[in-house]
Amino acid sequence: MRLSRYFLPVMKESPAEAQIVSHKLMLRAGLVRQQAAGIYAWLPLGTRVLHKIAQIVREEQDRAGAIELLMPTLQSADLWRESGRYDAYGPEMLRITDRHDREILYGPTNEEMITAIFRDAARSYRDLPRTLYHIQWKFRDEVRPRFGVMRGREFLMKDAYSFDLDEQGARHSYNRMFVAYLRTYARMGLRAIPMQADTGPIGGDLSHEFIVLAPTGESEVFYHKAWEQDRSLDVDADDAAALQAFVGGLTADYAATDEKRDEGREREAGEALRTSRGIEVGHIFYFGTKYSAAMGLKVQGPDGSDVVPQMGSYGIGVSRLMGAIIEASHDDKGIIWPEAVAPFKVGLINMRADDAACAAAADDLYQKLSDAGVEVLYDDRDERGGAKFATMDLIGLPWQIVIGPKGLANGVVELKRRATGEREELSAEAALAKVAGR
Ligand code: 5CA
């Protein structure tokens, strides 16, 4: 992509309305623009990152055996009356009336709808177990939307729902998601700690929040320092007993949100107890038959009698993750994208757009990078070098390649790693080979 033809409105100054660094950087780097309180437009660069985050989430859901579908954002009020949550959900639910005076709502979550879809199709125990998921916009009329996309009113969520024949099966589905979540966050360069958590309006008694530690996080959390190390996620997820033992081993180390603190376990942890603030990037729930029983979902069991499926639900804050990644990975110049979610892999800078030799060399390298399948943003604008460097550092692409007249005379370009600031001079071919990973 040529920057001269792209849409990248960056801001030099920190916008006054933003309190935390990720919100400031998302506005400055041209990722989002606020349209109303807690409602954002995703600009082209932000859209690319959002898609990459969603794709990693999708790949790990698929790997865990979950099946993707897509449910609508708008739902009928009657559906929610079946579970009894229409009145219980309160003012966070955005309620709308259509032209026929029918009550609808913008979905804050999808337990009711998926239960109805499954109920109308599932007949026997052979239709179980299944886990279905979608990646769809949600709306919650939060009292205090804040921190940009961290606590929005409209936000993108991955929500999965599992249906099992019995409690043992449901725990296996839960454990599969548990490990899939840790893998998902690790691929984005994040360490998320699973913490015992409250279930709130979703319900149930087993629940974990996945928390990324950050001083600006909204939750206060408590954990054993063992969680500060990377952990192996190498386990056979098809082997229910092995998986149960693995998750049991992980959760042997204490970690809890404020609502679920356990004095006994904190005493046990002693000196190793840590306290911090954190960002909730995911939340998983096992709630048994709460929705299946209320909504009349049942299937015929192996012995011919009716079975009410056991359910769980599993959320990831896809749009919130963008804020969390930036909180975890930035410096005073701007964002430092982990390669897996970077909007482009390489920023190519021509220092002198008015110099024919520089322009020809930069055009040539741009073509070769594109041909090699490397995602590249090419700053071909007629601007000062200093402004180009500042923009590239601000938007945080993992690699920068700089072409200038002096280097060109010596047959070299400059390759810079954004994360470390490390620079080297090498031939254009060598730079191409290095960023293309061959
Ligand atoms: N139905 C369940 C799981 S599918 C559910 O809705 N869980 S939740 O309420 O915990 O939301 C799941 C995730 O969405 C949260 O962990 C959080 O990462 C994200 N999330 C929730 N509210 C917001 C919000 N207002 N803005 C941005 N992300 C949010």
Boltz pocket constraint, residues with backbone or C-beta under 6 A from the ligand:
constraints:
  - pocket:
      binder: B
      contacts: [[A, 108], [A, 109], [A, 110], [A, 111], [A, 140], [A, 142], [A, 149], [A, 150], [A, 151], [A, 152], [A, 153], [A, 154], [A, 155], [A, 156], [A, 157], [A, 158], [A, 159], [A, 160], [A, 202], [A, 280], [A, 281], [A, 282], [A, 283], [A, 284], [A, 285], [A, 313], [A, 314], [A, 315], [A, 316], [A, 317], [A, 318], [A, 319], [A, 320]]
      max_distance: 6.0
